[in-house]
Amino acid sequence: MQQPAHLFVDISAHGFGHLAQAAPVLNALSKRLPELRLTIRSGLPTDKLQARVTAGFTHLQERSDFGYVMHDAVSLDLEATALAYRRQHADWDGLVDRDARLFRELQPNLVFSDVAYLPLAGAARAGIPSVSMCSLNWAELFAHFFASEDWAAAIHRQMLDAYAGTECFLRATPGMAMADLPRLRPIGPLAALGNDCRQLLRERLGSGKDERLVLIAFGGFDKQLPIAAWPAIPGVRCLIPQAWQLTHPSVSAFEPLGLSIADVLRSVDAVLTKPGYGTFAEAACNGTPLLYLRREDWPEQDFLIDWLQTHGRCGEISAGELLAGRLLPSLEALWRQAAPPIPTPSGAEDAAAVLLPWLGMSTRQA
């Protein structure tokens, strides 16, 4: 009897955006291949993965990349990041050998990464095909920040070689240029579509029909905001992570509401966030207006902002306005914008069509 296909998935734990990209693809694959065996390696908590990935999976709770060390959701610790990269690549061959041994033991049909490069190098050494997918890649960001350092060239070459060794790189829309990577294949937007639960959300909040709801979400990173000192925001209630443990007359936590984050995002009147793929793509594809706080020198953000200005309603808020709680003028300007046509999140189907042949199913059968 033929064994079910086995897909090894590596999902970066640098925020929640990589999970937001990968999960729709895994869900599309599991619909076509109900017996598909999934092994997911990620530093994210198992419950976060289960909230997005509908199929069963084995979770290896390890990190194979770290992305960037962050001071908070919008600012990088470049000194700590440089040290982390130098430490990781000091035993690069040993790390690649370790992953190659893992893949020889597990024998997956395919290794799929968003967007760590170590598993790609390990898969190549083990003779197992791999595919990478993301709106960015760590090699391009590394070159942006560290290309002038005398220690960086060898590390950058190892990163590029790992990405180049994959069968293809699925570049999500919107995404960076990635001119240094061969075998790029563009795919559509990757986003989960929520259910419109506006009435239920308002009932659970005890919210009046004229009160506007604003989700504050910074993609898995803390952003210390002096919300407790904000003035009351007339006609607006903000929904924040429960972990912030803040009390304010205009604020409620969203987790006790018992709705998925996709349903909450679909049902609110606006979302306040940093430029990041997951929230930007999901806001556009769910028709939710978005207010963003720019990140400090993050090369991906201009690609995201440019795309969202065409495909959604968005506006920028300054750090000063946000810290002072002066949200209302920016929100009112956002709500006055005309709504463009809502984009279709076709990226999951695009990516699944690419992956299926390695999993024993042709795209014609799909």
C-alpha positions as CSV (number, residue, x, y, z in Angstrom):
1,M,0.0,0.0,0.0
2,Q,1.4,3.4,-1.0
3,Q,2.5,5.6,1.9
4,P,0.9,9.1,2.1
5,A,3.2,11.9,0.8
6,H,5.2,13.6,3.5
7,L,5.8,17.4,3.5
8,F,8.4,18.9,5.8
9,V,7.5,22.6,6.5
10,D,9.8,25.1,8.1
11,I,8.1,28.3,9.2
12,S,10.0,31.2,10.6
13,A,9.0,32.4,14.0
14,H,10.1,36.0,13.3
15,G,6.6,37.3,14.0
16,F,3.4,35.7,12.8
17,G,3.6,36.9,9.1
18,H,5.4,33.7,7.9
19,L,2.7,31.5,9.4
20,A,0.1,33.8,7.8
21,Q,1.7,33.1,4.4
22,A,2.4,29.4,4.8
23,A,-0.9,28.3,6.4
24,P,-3.2,29.0,3.5
25,V,-0.9,26.9,1.3
26,L,-0.9,24.0,3.7
27,N,-4.7,24.2,4.0
28,A,-5.1,24.2,0.2
29,L,-2.8,21.2,0.0
30,S,-4.6,19.3,2.7
31,K,-8.0,19.7,0.9
32,R,-6.5,18.0,-2.2
33,L,-4.4,15.5,-0.2
34,P,-6.4,14.6,2.9
35,E,-3.8,11.9,3.8
36,L,-0.8,14.3,3.5
37,R,1.6,13.9,6.3
38,L,2.8,17.2,7.7
39,T,5.8,17.8,9.8
40,I,6.2,21.5,10.8
41,R,9.3,22.9,12.3
42,S,8.8,26.3,13.9
43,G,9.6,28.2,17.1
44,L,6.0,29.4,17.2
45,P,3.8,27.8,19.9
46,T,1.8,24.8,18.8
47,D,-1.5,26.5,19.5
48,K,-0.6,29.4,17.2
49,L,0.1,26.9,14.4
50,Q,-3.2,25.0,15.1
51,A,-5.2,28.3,14.9
52,R,-4.1,28.7,11.3
53,V,-3.3,25.2,9.9
54,T,-6.5,23.1,9.6
55,A,-4.8,19.7,9.0
56,G,-3.1,17.6,11.7
57,F,0.7,17.9,11.9
58,T,3.7,16.9,13.9
59,H,5.4,19.9,15.5
60,L,9.1,20.1,15.9
61,Q,9.4,23.2,18.2
62,E,12.8,24.4,17.0
63,R,14.0,27.5,15.2
64,S,16.2,27.2,12.1
65,D,16.3,30.9,11.6
66,F,15.9,34.0,13.7
67,G,15.3,36.7,11.1
68,Y,16.3,39.8,13.0
69,V,16.7,40.6,16.7
70,M,14.1,43.3,17.5
71,H,14.0,46.0,20.2
72,D,10.2,46.1,19.5
73,A,7.8,45.6,16.7
74,V,9.2,48.5,14.5
75,S,12.9,48.8,15.5
76,L,15.8,46.4,14.9
77,D,18.8,45.6,17.1
78,L,21.4,45.4,14.4
79,E,24.3,44.8,16.7
80,A,22.7,41.8,18.2
81,T,21.5,40.6,14.8
82,A,25.1,40.8,13.4
83,L,26.4,38.8,16.4
84,A,23.7,36.1,15.9
85,Y,24.5,35.7,12.2
86,R,28.2,35.3,12.9
87,R,27.5,32.7,15.6
88,Q,25.2,30.8,13.4
89,H,27.5,30.7,10.4
90,A,30.6,29.9,12.5
91,D,29.5,26.2,12.3
92,W,27.5,26.4,9.1
93,D,28.6,23.0,7.7
94,G,27.8,21.4,11.0
95,L,24.3,22.9,10.9
96,V,23.7,21.8,7.3
97,D,24.9,18.3,8.1
98,R,22.5,18.1,11.1
99,D,19.5,19.1,8.9
100,A,20.7,16.7,6.2
101,R,20.7,13.8,8.8
102,L,17.2,14.9,9.9
103,F,15.8,14.8,6.4
104,R,17.5,11.4,5.6
105,E,15.8,10.1,8.7
106,L,12.3,11.6,8.0
107,Q,12.4,11.0,4.3
108,P,10.0,13.8,3.3
109,N,9.0,14.0,-0.4
110,L,9.6,17.7,-0.3
111,V,11.0,20.4,2.1
112,F,9.0,23.7,2.0
113,S,10.4,26.7,3.8
114,D,9.1,30.2,4.6
115,V,11.7,31.6,4.7
116,A,14.7,29.9,6.4
117,Y,17.6,29.0,4.2
118,L,19.2,26.4,6.5
119,P,16.7,23.7,5.6
120,L,17.2,24.4,1.9
121,A,20.9,23.7,2.3
122,G,20.2,20.6,4.4
123,A,17.7,19.3,1.9
124,A,20.2,19.8,-1.0
125,R,22.9,17.9,0.9
126,A,20.4,15.1,1.6
127,G,19.3,14.9,-2.0
128,I,15.7,15.9,-1.2
129,P,13.9,18.6,-3.3
130,S,13.0,21.9,-1.7
131,V,10.8,24.9,-2.4
132,S,11.0,28.3,-0.7
133,M,8.3,30.9,-0.5
134,C,8.0,34.4,1.0
135,S,7.6,38.1,0.2
136,L,11.2,38.6,1.3
137,N,14.4,36.6,1.8
138,W,17.0,36.8,4.5
139,A,19.9,37.1,2.0
140,E,18.5,40.4,0.5
141,L,17.9,41.9,3.9
142,F,21.3,40.8,5.1
143,A,23.0,42.5,2.2
144,H,20.9,45.7,2.9
145,F,22.2,46.0,6.4
146,F,25.6,44.3,6.5
147,A,27.1,44.3,3.0
148,S,29.8,46.8,3.9
149,E,31.1,44.7,6.8
150,D,34.3,42.9,6.2
151,W,32.9,39.6,7.7
152,A,29.7,39.6,5.7
153,A,30.6,38.4,2.3
154,A,31.1,34.7,3.2
155,I,27.9,34.6,5.1
156,H,25.9,36.2,2.3
157,R,27.3,33.7,-0.2
158,Q,26.2,30.8,2.0
159,M,22.7,32.3,2.2
160,L,22.5,32.9,-1.5
161,D,23.8,29.4,-2.3
162,A,21.1,27.9,0.0
163,Y,18.3,29.8,-1.7
164,A,19.8,29.1,-5.2
165,G,19.8,25.3,-4.5
166,T,16.0,25.1,-4.1
167,E,13.7,24.0,-7.0
168,C,12.1,27.4,-7.1
169,F,11.4,30.4,-4.9
170,L,7.7,31.4,-4.8
171,R,7.6,35.1,-4.5
172,A,4.4,36.3,-2.9
173,T,2.5,39.3,-4.0
174,P,3.4,41.9,-2.8
175,G,7.0,41.1,-2.5
176,M,10.6,42.4,-2.8
177,A,12.5,42.3,-6.1
178,M,14.9,39.4,-5.2
179,A,17.0,40.0,-8.3
180,D,19.8,37.9,-6.8
181,L,17.7,34.7,-6.6
182,P,17.3,32.3,-9.6
183,R,14.1,30.4,-10.4
184,L,11.7,33.0,-9.0
185,R,8.0,32.2,-9.6
186,P,5.6,35.0,-8.7
187,I,2.3,33.9,-7.0
188,G,-0.7,35.9,-5.9
189,P,-1.5,37.3,-2.5
190,L,-1.5,34.9,0.5
191,A,-4.2,35.7,3.0
192,A,-6.8,34.0,5.2
193,L,-10.3,35.2,4.6
194,G,-12.3,35.8,7.8
195,N,-16.1,35.5,8.3
196,D,-18.0,38.8,8.8
197,C,-19.0,38.6,12.5
198,R,-19.7,42.2,13.0
199,Q,-23.0,41.7,14.8
200,L,-21.6,38.9,17.0
201,L,-18.5,40.9,17.8
202,R,-20.5,43.9,18.9
203,E,-22.8,41.8,21.0
204,R,-19.9,40.2,22.8
205,L,-18.3,43.6,23.4
206,G,-21.6,45.2,24.4
207,S,-20.8,47.8,21.8
208,G,-23.2,50.3,20.4
209,K,-24.0,50.2,16.7
210,D,-22.3,53.6,16.2
211,E,-19.1,52.6,17.9
212,R,-16.2,52.0,15.6
213,L,-13.9,49.0,16.3
214,V,-10.1,49.2,15.7
215,L,-7.9,46.2,16.0
216,I,-4.3,47.0,17.2
217,A,-2.0,44.2,16.1
218,F,1.7,44.3,15.6
219,G,2.3,40.8,14.2
220,G,3.6,38.8,17.2
221,F,5.9,41.5,18.5
222,D,5.4,43.7,21.5
223,K,4.9,47.4,21.0
224,Q,4.9,49.3,24.2
225,L,2.2,51.9,23.9
226,P,1.1,54.1,26.8
227,I,-2.5,53.2,26.2
228,A,-3.4,53.6,29.9
229,A,-2.5,57.3,29.6
230,W,-4.4,57.9,26.3
231,P,-7.4,60.2,26.4
232,A,-10.8,58.5,25.8
233,I,-11.4,58.2,22.0
234,P,-15.0,59.2,21.3
235,G,-16.9,56.7,19.3
236,V,-14.0,54.3,19.0
237,R,-13.1,51.1,20.9
238,C,-9.6,49.5,20.4
239,L,-9.1,45.7,20.5
240,I,-5.7,44.7,21.8
241,P,-3.8,41.5,22.8
242,Q,-4.8,40.2,26.2
243,A,-1.1,39.9,27.1
244,W,-0.8,43.7,27.2
245,Q,-2.9,43.7,30.4
246,L,-4.0,47.2,30.0
247,T,-7.1,48.9,31.3
248,H,-8.7,51.8,29.5
249,P,-12.4,52.9,28.8
250,S,-11.8,52.7,25.1
251,V,-10.0,49.4,25.0
252,S,-10.9,45.6,25.2
253,A,-8.8,42.5,24.7
254,F,-9.8,40.5,21.6
255,E,-8.9,36.9,22.7
256,P,-11.8,36.5,25.2
257,L,-14.2,37.2,22.4
258,G,-13.8,33.7,21.1
259,L,-13.3,34.6,17.5
260,S,-10.3,33.8,15.2
261,I,-8.0,36.6,14.4
262,A,-9.1,36.4,10.8
263,D,-12.7,36.8,11.8
264,V,-11.9,39.7,14.1
265,L,-9.9,41.5,11.3
266,R,-12.7,41.0,8.8
267,S,-15.3,42.4,11.3
268,V,-13.6,45.5,12.6
269,D,-13.7,49.0,11.1
270,A,-9.9,49.4,10.9
271,V,-6.6,47.7,11.9
272,L,-3.6,49.6,13.3
273,T,-0.3,47.8,12.7
274,K,3.3,48.0,11.4
275,P,4.1,47.2,7.8
276,G,4.2,43.4,7.6
277,Y,3.0,41.0,5.0
278,G,0.4,39.0,7.0
279,T,-1.7,41.9,8.3
280,F,-1.3,44.0,5.1
281,A,-2.4,41.2,2.8
282,E,-5.2,40.1,5.0
283,A,-6.5,43.6,5.5
284,A,-6.6,44.2,1.8
285,C,-8.2,40.8,1.0
286,N,-10.8,41.2,3.7
287,G,-11.6,44.8,2.8
288,T,-10.5,46.2,6.1
289,P,-9.0,49.7,6.2
290,L,-5.5,49.8,7.7
291,L,-3.5,52.5,9.6
292,Y,0.3,51.8,9.8
293,L,3.3,53.0,11.8
294,R,6.4,52.9,9.7
295,R,9.3,50.6,10.7
296,E,12.8,51.9,11.1
297,D,14.8,51.1,7.9
298,W,12.9,47.9,6.9
299,P,13.4,47.4,3.1
300,E,10.3,45.3,2.6
301,Q,7.9,48.0,3.8
302,D,7.8,50.2,0.7
303,F,6.7,47.3,-1.5
304,L,3.9,46.5,1.0
305,I,2.8,50.1,1.3
306,D,2.8,50.8,-2.5
307,W,0.7,47.7,-3.1
308,L,-1.8,48.4,-0.3
309,Q,-2.3,52.0,-1.5
310,T,-3.6,50.5,-4.8
311,H,-5.5,47.5,-3.4
312,G,-6.8,48.7,-0.1
313,R,-7.6,51.7,2.1
314,C,-4.6,52.7,4.2
315,G,-3.0,55.7,5.9
316,E,0.1,56.4,8.0
317,I,0.2,57.5,11.6
318,S,3.2,59.1,13.2
319,A,4.9,57.8,16.3
320,G,4.1,61.0,18.1
321,E,0.4,60.7,17.3
322,L,0.3,57.1,18.3
323,L,2.1,57.6,21.6
324,A,-0.3,60.4,22.5
325,G,-3.3,58.4,21.5
326,R,-4.3,60.9,18.8
327,L,-5.8,58.2,16.6
328,L,-9.1,59.8,15.6
329,P,-7.9,62.3,12.9
330,S,-6.0,59.6,11.1
331,L,-8.8,57.1,11.4
332,E,-11.4,59.6,10.1
333,A,-9.2,60.4,7.1
334,L,-8.8,56.6,6.5
335,W,-12.6,56.1,6.6
336,R,-13.2,58.8,4.1
337,Q,-11.2,57.0,1.4
338,A,-13.0,55.2,-1.4
339,A,-12.8,51.5,-1.3
340,P,-11.0,49.9,-4.3
341,P,-11.9,46.4,-5.6
342,I,-10.9,43.8,-3.1
343,P,-8.0,41.6,-4.3
344,T,-8.4,37.8,-4.5
345,P,-5.9,35.8,-2.3
346,S,-5.0,33.5,-5.2
347,G,-1.5,32.8,-3.8
348,A,-2.4,29.6,-1.9
349,E,-3.8,27.9,-5.0
350,D,-0.8,29.1,-7.0
351,A,1.6,27.7,-4.6
352,A,-0.3,24.4,-4.1
353,A,-0.2,23.9,-7.9
354,V,3.6,24.2,-7.8
355,L,4.0,21.8,-4.8
356,L,1.6,19.1,-5.8
357,P,3.8,17.2,-8.3
358,W,6.4,16.5,-5.6
359,L,3.6,15.1,-3.4
360,G,2.4,12.5,-5.9
361,M,-0.4,14.5,-7.5
362,S,-0.3,16.3,-10.8
363,T,-1.8,19.7,-11.2
364,R,-4.1,18.2,-13.9
365,Q,-5.5,15.8,-11.2
366,A,-5.9,18.7,-8.8
